[in-house]
Amino acid sequence: MPAFRQETDLLGTRDVPADALWGVHTLRALENFPLARRPVHRTLVHAYGAVKLAAARTNRELGWWDDATFAALAAACQEMIDGRLDAHVVVDALQGGAGTSTNMNVNEVLANRALQLLDRPLGDYGAVNPHDDVNLHQSTNDTYPTALKIAAVGLLRELEREVVLLLETFQRKEREFADVVKIGRTELQDAVLITLGREMSAYAEAFAATAGGFTSARSGSGW
């Protein structure tokens, strides 16, 4: 098997690693934006898979593609959602073009993965094209912000779980230390006696106020 395959864009023909799921547009992005030296956040990649799957389903309902092609493309999108294609989204997190490099990297990976599932060679874009098929009826200007919103919702759910866990820990320590007496501090000076439970309660109250909508009203037990 040759080490490279040739792909062509409007700027010319380039050699792409033969086994890469990404293609010439991703290669250009790697050359043009070696900036942050870190990949696109994986939650955003997974969210992009969901956006592409929704678009593929809609386009199928509109009459595009045969059953086999749609099934392969949908399966590729699901693999991206599940994190199985993370290693193939290789563009730099910091890039020009309002996310076009990310969008095209995703398009190329999904197209080539669909080609694999169809037992066709990588880069056979006459069968499944990154732009004309995977990006059909879409633009970076709509797919990127949509994926970003989906990713943000997912990450906020993770944050909510951690916020609730931390608040519950403060509340548990409030009860556990309800009878532990210590010296309070004010302006870096010793002050009146206080229980360690009451101190934990203050941390919990302050944290709940900062967390806002993540938490519901709590009932104290260490006061």
RAVENCOR-V589163 format. One record per backbone hydrogen bond with DSSP energy under -1.0 kcal/mol. NH is the residue of the N-H (numbers start at 0). CO is the residue of the C=O. E is the energy in kcal/mol with one decimal. If there is no record, write none. Layout:
NH;CO;E + NH;CO;E
This chain:
4;15;-3.0 + 6;13;-2.4 + 8;11;-2.6 + 11;8;-1.3 + 13;6;-2.9 + 15;4;-3.3 + 17;2;-2.6 + 19;16;-1.9 + 26;22;-2.1 + 27;23;-2.3 + 28;24;-1.9 + 29;25;-2.5 + 30;26;-1.7 + 31;27;-2.5 + 32;28;-2.5 + 34;32;-1.5 + 44;40;-1.7 + 45;41;-2.5 + 46;42;-2.2 + 47;43;-2.3 + 48;44;-1.7 + 49;45;-1.4 + 50;46;-2.1 + 51;47;-2.6 + 52;48;-2.1 + 53;49;-2.3 + 54;50;-2.3 + 55;51;-2.5 + 56;52;-2.4 + 57;53;-2.1 + 58;54;-2.7 + 59;55;-2.2 + 60;56;-2.1 + 61;57;-1.3 + 62;59;-1.7 + 63;58;-2.4 + 69;65;-2.4 + 70;66;-2.6 + 71;67;-2.2 + 72;68;-2.4 + 73;69;-3.0 + 74;70;-2.2 + 75;71;-2.1 + 76;72;-2.3 + 77;73;-2.2 + 78;74;-2.0 + 79;75;-1.9 + 80;76;-2.4 + 81;77;-2.2 + 82;79;-1.2 + 83;78;-2.5 + 87;84;-1.7 + 88;85;-1.6 + 89;87;-1.1 + 92;37;-2.7 + 99;96;-1.4 + 102;98;-2.6 + 103;99;-2.9 + 104;100;-2.3 + 105;101;-2.5 + 106;102;-2.6 + 107;103;-2.7 + 108;104;-2.4 + 109;105;-2.6 + 110;106;-2.4 + 111;107;-2.7 + 112;108;-2.5 + 113;109;-2.3 + 114;110;-2.1 + 115;111;-2.1 + 116;112;-2.2 + 117;113;-1.4 + 118;115;-1.7 + 119;114;-3.0 + 123;120;-1.6 + 124;122;-2.2 + 126;123;-1.9 + 127;123;-1.2 + 132;128;-1.8 + 133;128;-2.1 + 135;132;-1.4 + 137;134;-1.7 + 141;138;-1.8 + 142;138;-3.0 + 143;139;-1.9 + 145;141;-1.5 + 146;142;-2.7 + 147;143;-2.6 + 148;144;-2.1 + 149;145;-2.1 + 150;146;-2.7 + 151;147;-2.4 + 152;148;-2.3 + 153;149;-2.1 + 154;150;-2.5 + 155;151;-2.5 + 156;152;-1.9 + 157;153;-1.6 + 158;154;-2.6 + 159;155;-2.6 + 160;156;-1.9 + 161;157;-1.9 + 162;158;-2.8 + 163;159;-2.7 + 164;160;-2.0 + 165;161;-2.4 + 166;162;-2.5 + 167;163;-2.6 + 168;164;-1.7 + 169;165;-2.1 + 170;166;-2.3 + 171;167;-2.2 + 172;168;-2.5 + 173;169;-2.1 + 174;170;-1.6 + 175;171;-2.5 + 176;172;-2.4 + 177;174;-1.2 + 179;176;-1.5 + 181;193;-3.3 + 183;191;-2.2 + 185;188;-2.6 + 188;185;-1.8 + 190;183;-2.8 + 193;181;-2.7 + 195;179;-3.4 + 196;176;-2.0 + 198;194;-1.7 + 199;195;-2.3 + 200;196;-2.1 + 201;197;-2.0 + 202;198;-2.0 + 203;199;-2.5 + 204;200;-2.8 + 205;201;-2.5 + 206;202;-2.6 + 207;203;-2.8 + 208;204;-2.2 + 209;205;-1.9 + 210;206;-2.9 + 211;207;-1.5 + 213;210;-1.3 + 214;211;-1.3
